[in-house]
């Protein structure tokens, strides 16, 4: 299979897929965006960003321009810092921080223009927005005010997942389009992925204050902040749990059917289970135990 640097027609196809996937899924356009930046250069990438945001603005698609635009901005900043060989930690901190700030400021500005200036109006607006998503489901009491307070973590999680998706799937996109390889700045082996041990204590503290905030009125505000952090850590440790699952499938030499079935079950139905597995991996080292178990079976 020959590898190519890429032609204009190929750029058009990749760009079209990036736009389509971003509109449909928000996060799954980032692997294609990374390919555009790394293969065709900074000018092609930022030109596409400007064209997309300009088109969304002309169509008055405010939600699209703020949410998808912030994902693209986060990806772009991360790529520029990566090219300058900024450490992975500071790259993630700066890119996610800027993307989150821009998206939050844009959403707040848009809500203010619609007259949503207090918690009561925000709750009512959110309730109307999600009605189509829960239509036809079993009627139950939903605390919309509590959901509104979780929006910051929802926005951050979207940006976090978009970055992770880009890192994990860029090589696959290059393979699909037969584009030239590159020397990656960050050397990732997803089978060995592990969250920094220092974060476990922040995760435990967040879980503690989230629990206390739900029990004690004096700690409700701290509890809200803690609950948003818990949401973020659920996703962070989900990726570690996913690495444990991938390690198990690799050791088992699982075929495509078993892999597809496993991902369908865990991604669609047992998301929380993988988060718990990733969290407990700090103490139990599941991947080490899997390797030992497989070696015993082999002998």
N, C-alpha and C positions, 0 to 999 in steps of 0.2 A: 504494500500500500504506500503510494507516494504521498509525501507531506508537502503542502504548499503554503506560501506566505499568505495567500488570499487575494482574490480579485474583487473588482467593484461589484460584480453580480453576486458574488458570495457574501460580500459585506451587506448588500441590500437584503438578501435572504435572512442572514443572521439578525440584522436590525429589525426586520419585520417580525421575526419570531420573538425577539426581545420585547418589542412593543406589545404584541398580542398576549404573550405570557404575563407581562406586567399588568395589563388591564384585566385579564381573567383571574389571575391568582395573586397579584401584587408582588410575591416574593420569588417566583420561579423564572423571572426574566433576568435575574442577576448573573447566572452563569454565562449567558449570552453577552451581557454587558461587559463582563470581565474579558471575554474573548475579543470583543470589539476593541477595548482599550489596549490589551496586550498584543494583539496582532496588527491592528490598523492604526494605533497611536492615539495620543491625547486629543488631537484636533477632531478626529472622527467621533470619538466618544462624546466630548462636550458639545460638539455640533448636534449630535442626535439628542442629547439632553435638552438643548435650547429649542430644537424643533418640536420635541414632544411637549414641553411646557408651554410653548407658544400656541400649539394646536389645542391643548387642553384649555388654555385661557380663552382662546377665541370661541371655543365651544361652550364656554362657561361651565366646564366640568370641574368645579372647585375642589370637591372631595378627591377627585382623581389627581389633580395637579398637586395637592398638598401631600397626600399619602404616598402615591407612586413616585411623585417628584422627590420626596424626602428619602425614599428607598434608593433612587438613582443617585441622589446627592451623597448619601452615606457610602454607597458603593464607589462612587468616583473619588471621594476624599480618601477612602481606604486604599484605593489603587495608587493614587498619587503618593501617599505616604509609604506604601509598599515599594514603589519604584525608588524612593529615596532611602530605602533600607531602614526605616524607622522600626523599632521593635514591635512585635506583634501586640504586646500589651498596650503600649501607647497608641499604636495605630487604631486598635479597637476602641480605646477610651475616647480618642479625639473624634473619630468618624461617627461613632454612635452618639456621642454627646452633641456634636454639631447637627447631625441629622434629626435627633430627638428635639433639640431646641427649635430648629426651623419648622418642623412639622407642628409642634405644640403652638408656636407663635402664630402660624398660619391658621390652624384650626380655631384658636381662640379669637383671632381677628375676624374670621368668617362668622363664627357664632355671635359675636357682638354685633356684626352688621345685620344679623337676623333678629336681633333683640333678645338674644339669650345672654342675660347678664347676671343671673343668680342661680342658685342650686335648684330651686323649684322649677324654673323654666328649662334648665338643662335636663332635669329628670323627665319632664314632659316631652321635650324634643327627642330625647333618646328613646323614650317609650314608643313614640310614633315611628321612629326610624327602624326599630327592630320588630315592629308588629308583623311585617310581611315574612320575617324569618321564622316566627313561631306560630304562624297561622296554621290551623288544622291540628296542632298538637294538643295534648291533654291540658286543660285549663288548670293552672296552679298559680299560687301567689308568688309573684316575682318582686324582689326588692330592687326596683330600678335605680333608686338613689345609691344603693351600695354598688351597683354595676357602674354607675357614672364615676364613682370614686376610683374604680379600677382601670379607667381609660388610660391613664399615664403608663401603666405597665403593659397594657395591650399594644400601645403605640411602640414602646421600646422593644417588646417581644417581636413585633413585625420586622423591625429594623435588624434585630439580632438574628432572627431566622433567615432573613434575606442575605446577610453577610455569610452565615454558615453555609447556606445553600450554594452560594457562589463559589466558596472555597472547595466544597465537596464535589461539585458537578462540572467545574470548568474543564477538567481533563476529559471527561466524557463528551462534552460538546466539541472539543477539539478533535476527538477521535471520529465523531459523527461526520464532521465537515472536512476531515483530512487536512487539518491545518497544522502548521509547524509547531513543534514543541518549544518550550522556553525553559530557562533556568529559573526555577521558582525561588523566591526570596525566603519564604517560610516553608520549611520541610515538614510536611504533615504525614504522619502515619496514623490514620484514623483508628486502627486496631489498638493503638497504644494511647489514644486520647484520654486525658485525665484532667479534671478541673483542678486548679491550684488548691493545695491543701489549706492555704490561708483563708480561702472563701468559705470553708466548712463552718467556721465559727460565726461568720456573718450570717450564713444561712440559718444556723441554729438560733442566733439572737433574733433574727427576723421572725422565725417560727414562734419563739417564746413571746415576743411583744405582740404578735398577731393574736395569739391566744389570750393574752392579758387584756388587749384592747377590746376584744369581744366580750370580756367579762366585767371590766371596770370602766365606768364612764370617764373617769379622770384621764384615762390612757387611750381614749378613742382616737384622738388625732394621731398619736404615735402608732396606734394599731392600724390606721389606714395606710400610713407609709410602709409599715412592716408587711401588710398584706400585699401591697404592690411588689415589694421585694421578694416575697414568697412566690408570687406568680412568675417572676423572672427566673428565680432559682429552679422552679419546677422545669422550665424549658432548658436551662443550662445543664441540669443533671439528667434531663431526658437524653441529651446528646451523649453523655457518658454512658448511660444505660444502653443506648443504641450501639455504642462501641463495644459493650460487653456482648450484646446480641450478635453483632457482626463477627466478633471473635469466636463465639460458639459455633456459628454457621461455617466459618472458615475452618475451624478445627474438625468439624463433622464432614467437611468437603461436600456441603449441601448443594444440591442441584438447583436449577432455576425455579422449579415448581415449589420446592420447600422454602426457598428464599422469598418468593413472591407471597406465599401463604403466610409466612412468619411476619413479613412487613405489613401485610394487609391486616392481620390480627392485632399486632402491637400498635401500629400507627393509627388504625381506625377505631380500635376498641379498648386497648389496654395502655394508653398513653401514660397514665399515672403510674402503672406498674414499672415501666422503664425508668421513670423519674426516680422512683423509690430504689430500684436496683442501682442506678447511677449514684444516688446518695449513699447507700449502704456500701458501695464498692470502696469507699474511703477506709472502712474498717475491715471488710471481709476479703478484698482482693479477689473478686470472682474470676477474673481472667487467669490469675495464677492457679486457682483451683481447677478451672476448666482444662488448662494445659496439663496439669498433673494427672487429672482423671483420664484424659485422652491417652497420655503416655502409658498409664497403667493398663488400659484396654489393649493398647498396641502390643504390649509385652505379655 
